[in-house]
Amino acid sequence: MLYRDGLKEMFQLRGEEPASRFVDVQYKDLLADPLVQYRRVLTELGLCLTAEDEKAGAAWMAANGRETHPRHRYTPEDFGTTHEELVNEFKFYSDVFLSPR
């Protein structure tokens, strides 16, 4: 699985670099308030957030929100796998990033 292998390489890289080099965004937090996450990421990257940045970010999010696109409907079986196989193959990722905090 190409995607799984890429994630494993990313995990290896994360282990070799200081944690301060990465900014993590929880998907549920991104869905709950994308503008807050946008601000947080820019701030954690050491960037100065201007009123123009705020306006541009809000405009982009308004134009590209989930409600602006049709809902995706597909299953793992559409791609030749199963839910159980995905859970097993990506356990290393979900244990770190998807476990309750």
N, C-alpha and C positions, 0 to 999 in steps of 0.2 A: 504494500500500500504506500504509494508515493507520499501522500499527505502525512501519514503516520511517521514515515521515515524523516520527513522534513521537521516535524515537531520534535522527534527524538534528537535531531541535530541541534535544534534550537535549545533544548534542555541542556545539552552538553555545553553549548556556548554560554548559557546563563550560569552554569556552574563554574566556568572559567573566568567570568567577569564580575566586577563588583555589582551588588544588587542595585546600587544607585544608577546604573546605566540603563535600567528598565523601568517602564511605567506600565503597570497593569491596570486594566479596566475590566471590571466585572460586567458581563453582558446584561444582567438584570439591572445594574445601576445605569448602564448606558440607555436602556429602554425607559427606565423610570424618569431620567432627567438628563438628556444628552448634553444640554448646554452646561450643566454643572460639571459633567465629565470633561467636556471641551476645555473649560476654564482650568480645571484641576490638572489636566495633562500639560497644558501650556505652562502653567505655573511650576509644576514639578520639573519641566524641562529647562526652567530658568528663564523663560521668555516673559517679556512684559506684555501683558494683555491690555490693548488699547480699546477705546470705545469703538473704533473702526473694526477691530477684530471681533468684538462682541456682535456688532451689527452684521458683519459678513458671516460669522458662524451661525447666527440665528436665521439669516436669510437662506443659507445653504440647507440647514436642517428643515426649514419650512418647505423648501422646494424638493427635498429628497427624503422625506419621512416615509415610514412604513405605509402610511395611508395613500401615498402617491404612486404606489406600484401594486400590481395584482398580487394576491397571496400565492405563494409557492405551495404546490401540493405534490409531494413525491414521497416515496418510501425507500428504505434501504434496499428492498428487493428490486426496485427499479434500476439499481446499480449493481446487481449481482451479489448482494450481501444480505445480512440479516441484522436486526437490532442487537441481538446477543453478540454477534461477531464484532460489531462496532464497539459495544460496551467493553468487551474483552481487549480488543486491539488498542483502545484509547484510554484504558484504565489508568495508565501512568500519568496522563494529562488530567483526567477528571478528578483523580485523587488530590491533585495539587490545586487546580483552578476551579473546580465545580463543587467541591465539598462545601457544606454549610460553614459559614464563618461566624 
